[in-house]
Amino acid sequence: MNEKVISLTLVTISSLLALYFVIVGNFELAVLFLTIMFTFTNFFRYRSFQQKGMEKEAKWMRNTAFFFGLLVLVVLYIVVAG
């Protein structure tokens, strides 16, 4: 499967789930899926920048994706514990 199709699918699913949970009123899960969406988008930007040879931008996107990945774990802990 093409990487663009995979990235589009993952971002679409996570953003639709975030929108669904906003409409339902479960804001904790909405924030969780928004941070998952940001993790996916930054990771695929990292891959895109790396393939284009834009190393400085790729490093920035990698670090941002890592940061949002950590935030996913924090939000997941808050949702499960709280």
C-alpha positions in Angstrom: 0.0 0.0 0.0 1.2 3.5 -0.8 2.5 5.5 2.2 0.3 8.5 1.2 -2.8 6.3 1.3 -1.9 4.9 4.7 -1.2 8.4 6.1 -4.4 9.8 4.7 -6.4 6.9 6.1 -4.8 7.1 9.6 -5.2 10.9 9.8 -8.8 10.7 8.5 -9.9 8.0 11.0 -8.3 9.7 14.0 -9.8 13.1 13.1 -13.2 11.7 12.5 -13.1 9.9 15.9 -12.0 13.1 17.5 -14.9 14.9 15.9 -17.3 12.2 16.9 -16.2 12.4 20.6 -16.5 16.2 20.5 -20.1 15.9 19.3 -20.9 13.2 21.9 -19.3 15.3 24.6 -16.5 13.0 25.7 -13.7 15.6 25.5 -11.1 13.4 27.1 -11.3 10.9 24.2 -11.5 13.8 21.7 -8.2 15.2 23.0 -6.7 11.7 22.8 -7.6 11.2 19.2 -6.5 14.8 18.3 -3.1 14.1 19.8 -3.0 10.8 17.9 -3.8 12.7 14.7 -1.0 15.3 15.4 1.4 12.4 16.0 0.5 10.8 12.7 0.7 14.1 10.7 4.0 15.1 12.1 5.5 11.6 11.6 4.5 11.5 8.0 5.8 15.1 7.5 9.1 13.8 9.0 9.2 11.0 6.4 8.3 13.4 3.6 11.0 15.9 4.5 13.5 13.2 5.0 12.8 11.8 1.5 13.2 15.3 0.0 16.6 15.8 1.7 15.4 18.5 4.1 17.3 17.2 7.1 16.8 20.1 9.4 13.0 20.2 8.9 12.9 16.4 9.2 14.6 16.5 12.5 12.2 19.1 13.8 9.1 17.1 12.6 10.6 13.9 14.2 11.0 15.7 17.5 7.5 17.1 17.3 6.1 13.7 16.5 8.0 12.2 19.4 6.6 14.9 21.7 3.0 14.3 20.6 3.6 10.5 21.0 4.6 11.2 24.6 1.5 13.4 25.0 -0.7 10.5 23.7 0.7 8.3 26.5 0.0 11.0 29.1 -3.6 11.6 27.8 -4.2 7.9 27.6 -3.1 7.6 31.3 -5.4 10.4 32.3 -8.3 8.8 30.4 -7.8 5.3 31.9 -7.0 6.6 35.5 -9.6 9.2 35.6 
